[in-house]
């Protein structure tokens, strides 16, 4: 959905240049900022970016930091303790980078760099979320193999992203969902270890992530583009999913 700002396009150096008060959409914001010749589009940042962009992840970053500290203080040791901290650290990383990226106005070069970190951090969160789940399953070697596969894929995806390998929004969303699906065999085995109720909550978290990815890819629904759009819905679903997974881990650790 377009924003309310309206004005004709100006022409600069023989090409169309969107003015700061031009009629643009939230989708234009990301596309223009990511374009190689989009230096002039810095003028559009504040007028296009929804006012609540990144607020939920800024709050979630503080919550994740406190949650990670709480996990560090829990009376659990060994591989499970380290796995829980990996999960907590991945939340802190992802929400911190996302909040920094979305809340502030950046110059063109800085924008491109931090955008890569933002997209790369999602791979780390997916693998980090799976790590404590895989560690809980001690019934065989399958979980260990899948954990290695998950981290190799996540680090590869993150590395390529940081190197500037471009993927479309739809493909990127599909890759995130596919990476998360690697956890499916472990989820099927976990009811015997932590109970079906806890697994149901873990599955709910995965569903929230997947729904968020679909909304991100489709850019819909987009209720109030200038204030709270599709991207904000996506962010809230990510916060909710991470919160559900954290609650399950905390419940398991507390009952250990």
C-alpha positions in Angstrom: 0.0 0.0 0.0 1.3 3.4 -0.9 2.2 6.1 1.6 0.3 9.4 1.7 3.3 11.5 0.7 2.7 12.7 -2.9 4.8 14.7 -5.4 6.0 14.4 -9.0 9.3 12.7 -9.6 12.3 14.9 -10.2 14.8 14.2 -12.9 18.5 14.2 -12.2 21.3 13.3 -14.6 18.9 12.0 -17.2 17.1 9.6 -14.9 14.1 9.7 -12.6 14.9 10.4 -9.0 12.2 10.0 -6.3 12.0 13.2 -4.2 11.7 13.1 -0.5 8.0 13.9 -0.7 7.3 11.5 -3.7 4.6 9.0 -3.6 6.3 5.7 -2.7 5.6 2.5 -0.8 7.3 0.7 2.0 8.4 -1.9 -0.5 10.0 1.0 -2.6 12.0 1.9 0.5 13.9 -1.4 0.7 14.3 -1.8 -3.0 15.6 1.8 -3.6 17.9 1.6 -0.6 19.4 -1.7 -1.9 19.8 -0.4 -5.5 23.3 0.3 -6.6 22.4 3.9 -7.8 20.1 4.7 -5.0 22.3 7.2 -3.1 19.7 10.0 -3.6 17.0 7.9 -2.0 18.4 8.6 1.5 16.0 11.5 1.3 13.1 9.0 1.5 14.1 7.2 4.6 12.2 9.0 7.3 9.1 9.7 5.1 8.7 6.1 4.0 9.8 3.9 6.9 6.9 3.1 9.2 7.2 4.9 12.5 7.1 1.7 14.5 9.6 -0.1 12.4 12.0 -2.0 14.7 10.4 -1.0 18.0 9.3 -4.6 18.8 12.8 -5.9 18.2 14.3 -3.2 20.3 12.2 -4.3 23.2 12.8 -7.9 22.4 16.6 -7.3 22.4 16.4 -6.1 26.0 14.2 -9.1 26.9 16.5 -11.5 25.2 19.5 -10.1 27.0 17.8 -10.6 30.4 16.6 -14.0 29.3 20.1 -15.0 28.3 21.4 -14.0 31.7 18.7 -16.0 33.3 19.7 -19.1 31.3 23.3 -18.6 32.4 22.2 -18.6 36.0 20.1 -21.8 35.8 21.4 -24.9 37.6 22.2 -26.9 34.5 25.7 -27.9 33.3 27.3 -29.7 30.5 26.2 -29.7 26.8 22.7 -28.7 27.6 23.9 -25.6 29.5 26.1 -24.6 26.5 23.3 -25.3 24.1 20.9 -23.1 26.0 23.4 -20.2 26.0 23.8 -20.6 22.2 20.1 -20.2 21.9 20.0 -17.2 24.2 23.0 -15.6 22.4 21.4 -16.1 19.0 18.3 -14.3 20.2 20.4 -11.4 21.5 22.3 -11.2 18.3 19.3 -11.3 16.0 17.1 -8.9 17.9 20.1 -6.5 18.5 21.1 -6.4 14.9 17.5 -6.1 13.7 16.7 -3.2 16.1 19.9 -1.4 15.1 19.2 -1.8 11.5 15.5 -0.9 11.5 15.4 1.9 14.1 18.1 4.2 12.8 18.7 6.1 9.6 21.9 5.0 7.8 24.0 6.2 5.0 24.0 4.1 1.9 27.1 2.1 2.4 26.3 1.5 6.1 22.7 0.6 5.2 23.9 -2.2 2.8 26.3 -3.6 5.3 24.0 -3.7 8.3 21.2 -5.1 6.0 23.4 -8.1 5.3 24.1 -8.6 9.0 20.3 -8.4 9.6 19.5 -11.1 7.1 22.5 -13.2 8.2 21.5 -13.1 11.8 18.2 -14.9 11.0 20.1 -17.9 9.9 22.0 -17.9 13.2 18.7 -17.6 15.2 17.2 -20.6 13.4 20.3 -22.8 14.1 20.5 -21.4 17.6 16.9 -22.2 18.4 17.4 -25.8 17.2 20.6 -26.4 19.3 19.0 -27.0 22.7 16.3 -29.2 21.1 18.9 -31.4 19.4 20.9 -31.6 22.6 17.8 -32.8 24.5 17.4 -35.8 22.2 19.9 -38.4 23.5 18.1 -41.4 21.9 20.5 -41.7 19.0 22.9 -39.9 16.7 20.3 -38.5 14.3 20.0 -35.3 16.3 23.7 -34.7 16.3 24.0 -35.2 12.6 21.1 -32.8 12.0 22.6 -30.3 14.3 25.8 -30.3 12.3 23.8 -30.0 9.1 21.8 -27.2 10.5 24.8 -25.2 11.6 26.8 -25.8 8.4 23.8 -24.7 6.3 23.2 -21.7 8.6 26.8 -20.5 8.6 26.9 -21.0 4.8 23.8 -18.9 4.3 25.0 -16.3 6.7 28.4 -16.2 5.2 27.1 -15.8 1.6 24.8 -13.1 2.8 27.6 -11.2 4.4 29.6 -11.5 1.2 26.8 -9.8 -0.6 25.2 -12.7 -2.5 21.8 -11.4 -3.3 18.6 -13.4 -3.0 15.1 -12.3 -3.6 12.7 -11.8 -0.7 10.7 -14.9 -1.6 13.7 -17.1 -2.0 15.2 -15.8 1.3 12.0 -16.6 3.1 11.9 -20.1 1.6 15.4 -20.7 2.7 14.6 -19.7 6.2 11.6 -22.1 6.4 13.6 -24.9 4.7 16.4 -24.5 7.2 13.9 -24.7 10.1 12.3 -27.8 8.6 15.6 -29.7 9.2 14.4 -29.9 12.8 11.4 -32.0 11.9 12.9 -35.5 12.6 14.0 -34.3 16.1 10.6 -32.8 16.9 9.0 -36.2 16.1 11.3 -37.9 18.7 11.2 -35.3 21.4 7.7 -36.2 22.9 9.4 -39.2 24.5 12.0 -36.9 26.1 10.2 -33.8 27.1 6.6 -34.6 26.7 4.0 -34.0 24.0 2.8 -30.8 25.6 6.2 -29.1 25.4 6.7 -30.3 21.8 3.3 -28.8 20.9 4.5 -25.4 22.1 7.7 -25.8 20.1 5.7 -26.6 17.0 3.6 -23.6 17.6 6.7 -21.4 17.7 7.8 -22.9 14.4 4.4 -22.2 12.9 4.6 -18.6 14.0 8.0 -18.3 12.3 6.6 -19.8 9.1 3.6 -17.6 9.1 5.8 -14.6 9.6 8.0 -15.7 6.7 5.0 -15.9 4.4 3.8 -12.4 5.4 7.3 -11.1 4.8 7.5 -12.7 1.4 4.0 -11.6 0.3 4.1 -8.2 2.0 0.6 -8.7 3.2 -1.4 -7.8 5.3 -0.1 -4.3 5.4 -2.6 -2.5 7.7 -1.1 1.0 8.3 2.0 1.4 6.0 3.1 4.7 7.5 3.0 3.4 11.1 2.5 -0.4 11.4 2.8 -2.4 8.2 3.4 -6.0 7.1 7.0 -5.9 8.3 5.9 -5.0 11.8 3.5 -8.0 11.8 6.4 -10.2 10.7 8.6 -8.8 13.5 5.9 -9.4 16.1 5.5 -13.0 15.0 9.2 -13.5 15.3 9.2 -12.1 18.8 6.3 -14.3 19.7 7.9 -17.4 18.2 11.2 -16.8 20.0 9.4 -16.1 23.2 7.5 -19.4 23.0 10.7 -21.3 22.4 12.4 -19.5 25.3 9.6 -20.4 27.6 9.8 -24.0 26.7 13.5 -24.1 27.3 13.2 -22.3 30.6 10.5 -24.8 31.6 12.7 -27.7 30.7 15.7 -26.3 32.5 13.7 -25.4 35.6 12.2 -28.9 35.7 15.6 -30.6 35.2 
